[in-house]
Amino acid sequence: MSTPFSKLASVSLLLMILLCLAWELWLAPLRPGGSMLALKALPLLLPLRGILNGRRYTYQWLSLLVLLYLAEGLVRAITDQGSSQWLAMTETVLATMLFVACLGHARATAPSRTIKAED
């Protein structure tokens, strides 16, 4: 079942992956030439297939995983300076959007709600 939340989750997940890679490789890496922090995008690749296929369980566990990125974005938005601070704020916004989308989709596709909708 596709919901408006599933589209928001797909877009925000893809943008988070791109942001993580671009941030740590080109835009504001910790070291010139890129840093190993680009590997933080790898855990975001794991749920990609499940999100694109609309698997409810994937939305549920991704809502927990994305909280790590939200925490990182908040910490770096406070401690970093310059472009890295702006990228951290962007990560915070994307992580929040993804979190809300995951919860919204999981709630909209809950078995108790789908049974009531059929009655």
Summary of the structure (lengths in Angstrom):
residues: 119
radius of gyration: 15.8
end to end distance: 17.1
largest distance: 60.2
contacts: 360
relative contact order: 0.18
helix: 82%
strand: 0%
